[in-house]
Amino acid sequence: MQLPSALTLTTLLTSFAMSARAVYPPPNDYIMSMGLDWANNYLSVYNSKGEDAFRWYKDYRRIRGSSSTTLADGSSRPLFKLESTTDSCRHNKRFLQYKGNTWAERDYRLQLRDHRADMWHFNYPDKSGIRRYYRFNKNSSNMGGRIYRVARGQKDVLEGLLRTNVRYDKWWNDPKGRNTFTLSIVDEAPVRDVKLNVLYVPIAPSFLNFCAPHPLVKY
């Protein structure tokens, strides 16, 4: 995997900083190490206390471009699973969770844009059955970006910020710090709904769109 050389955090959103909690680390932070450790057959997404909040599983099939991705909780209980037939290097991608054989419960799409940063669009129904639409604008200089809830005729609403940074949380047991991806969900966002669905996005642009062999590919 080739990681961008420029991993310095870009100052993104004054409005986000103003709405962030005053405590550190924020309880709505979800953290992933840049060091890809597949020893347990999954990648861990940690909460601010260093506990496994989520686990991310990836399974490539024998047919090129065919894969399944599962987001599970900290005890490996599956939360949802996405299927793809377009999961190939340097191609637009689409990941779907089907409800029966008729329509997609969740729909994630990666749009590759020449000379511009990539963009993700995704949607899912909330608890009331209303379908919510989101857009992830990736930074052009690093893997970070902004996650917005979007609706036709309405102003985009910021609900998450993905940053690439060095963290010095004690639970890393690393005095030099650890290179990480940190997803911060703003206080006003519906955390329970957003985190389950948005968490797929910071992982996806970072690890799905790569061209190096996956250690668990089944060929």
Summary of the structure (lengths in Angstrom):
residues: 219
radius of gyration: 16.8
end to end distance: 18.5
largest distance: 51.5
contacts: 616
relative contact order: 0.21
helix: 11%
strand: 40%
